[in-house]
Amino acid sequence: MSAIERLTPQDFGREFDLALFSEWKSAYNDAYMQGMLNFVIVIAAPLLIYLLGLLGVILWFILCIVCIILIMKKNKKVNELNARLGINKQEILEAIRRCKQRK
């Protein structure tokens, strides 16, 4: 279970709309998982397309661009939810620290 999944509104020291808070946690986890998946794909892809030569390099470049676009879309959703909740990255880090201390 990730630190984000264990967070509660009390870790932020205030109350949030629970539905919006749950949506934010879900979006944050989705963005994290998408980033990890994209990292693995971009690192492993050259091993699989090495035999294609120049075409493989072009396909790898296109794959990298697609992965970057996907990450940007996921992060945009997280940033929009951050704004709706009124929290910033520093508050998230502090809440994670409080959550880990509580454990």
Buried (B, 14 or more C-beta within 10 A) or exposed (E): EEBBEBBBBEBBEEEBEEEEBEBBBBBBBEBBEBBEEBEEBBEEBEEEBEEEEEEBEEBBEEBBEEBEEBBEEBBEBBEEBBEEBEBEEEBBEBBBEBBEEEE
